[in-house]
Amino acid sequence: MAVTSDCLFCRIVAGEIPATVVHETETTPAFRDIRPRAAAVHGLVIPKSRHADVAALATANPRLAGAVLATCADVAKAEGLTGSTGADGGQEVFHAHAHVLGGQRMGPMVRA
């Protein structure tokens, strides 16, 4: 997917919009959310190349999808969040998993 000027994250990657970068690799920057919600630490990890969603990313570049997850782990460690997984992070089923939600308009990611 092409980089576009109306994509906030593309503009951050391009350096057009400032961000507080907390970690960066060749393919993935991690930065603080400008409007943190419901947590003391709220960061974002993105691929530098544009993909509309994780399904598109995984299809187009599985290795990059893995790099995004590895960067998430690095950021969690650097931010002292390694104890915020499992039961402390709200996990109930102890097998790695992701949530896929939809079927209706979901509204804000997290309600304050």
C-alpha positions in Angstrom: 0.0 0.0 0.0 1.4 3.4 -1.0 2.4 6.0 1.5 -0.2 8.8 1.6 -0.1 12.3 2.9 -3.4 11.7 4.8 -2.0 8.8 6.8 -0.9 10.0 10.3 1.5 7.1 10.8 3.1 7.6 7.3 3.7 11.2 8.2 5.3 10.2 11.5 7.6 7.7 9.8 8.5 10.4 7.2 9.4 12.9 10.1 6.6 15.3 9.0 4.9 15.0 12.4 6.9 14.8 15.6 6.6 11.7 17.8 8.2 10.6 21.0 10.0 7.6 19.8 10.8 5.1 22.5 12.4 2.4 20.3 13.2 1.9 16.7 14.5 -0.8 14.4 15.2 -0.7 10.7 11.6 -1.7 10.0 9.6 -0.7 13.1 9.3 2.5 15.1 7.6 2.6 18.5 6.3 5.8 19.9 4.1 7.2 22.7 0.4 7.7 21.9 -0.5 11.4 21.9 -3.8 10.7 23.6 -3.0 7.8 26.0 -6.1 5.9 27.2 -6.7 3.9 30.4 -3.0 3.0 31.0 0.0 4.6 32.5 2.0 3.5 29.4 0.4 3.7 26.0 2.6 3.2 23.0 2.3 2.3 19.4 4.5 0.0 17.3 4.0 0.2 13.5 5.8 -1.1 10.4 7.6 1.7 8.5 5.9 0.5 5.3 2.2 1.1 5.1 -0.3 -1.8 5.4 -4.0 -1.2 6.1 -4.3 -3.7 8.9 -2.6 -6.7 10.5 -4.2 -9.1 8.0 -2.8 -7.2 5.1 0.6 -7.0 6.8 0.7 -10.7 7.5 -0.2 -11.5 4.0 2.2 -9.1 2.3 5.2 -9.6 4.7 5.0 -12.3 7.4 8.6 -11.5 8.4 7.7 -7.9 9.0 4.6 -8.9 11.0 6.9 -10.9 13.2 9.3 -7.9 13.5 6.4 -5.8 14.8 5.7 -8.3 17.5 9.3 -8.5 18.4 9.5 -4.7 18.7 6.4 -4.9 21.0 8.3 -7.2 23.3 11.4 -5.0 23.3 9.3 -1.9 24.1 7.4 -3.8 26.9 10.8 -4.8 28.4 12.2 -1.3 28.1 9.1 0.3 29.7 9.2 -2.2 32.6 6.0 -3.9 31.5 7.2 -7.5 31.4 5.2 -8.1 34.6 2.1 -6.7 32.9 1.4 -9.9 30.9 -0.5 -13.0 31.8 -3.0 -12.6 34.7 -1.7 -9.1 35.5 -2.5 -8.0 31.9 -6.0 -9.5 32.0 -5.1 -12.7 30.2 -7.4 -15.6 31.0 -6.3 -18.2 28.5 -2.6 -18.9 28.6 -1.9 -19.7 25.0 -0.7 -16.9 22.8 -3.6 -15.3 21.0 -5.1 -12.2 19.4 -8.6 -10.9 19.5 -10.5 -10.3 16.2 -13.5 -8.1 16.8 -16.2 -6.8 14.5 -19.6 -7.4 13.0 -20.8 -4.1 14.3 -19.4 -0.6 14.7 -17.1 -0.8 17.7 -16.7 2.9 18.6 -13.6 4.1 20.4 -10.8 1.6 21.1 -11.0 2.3 24.9 -13.6 4.3 26.7 -12.3 6.6 29.3 
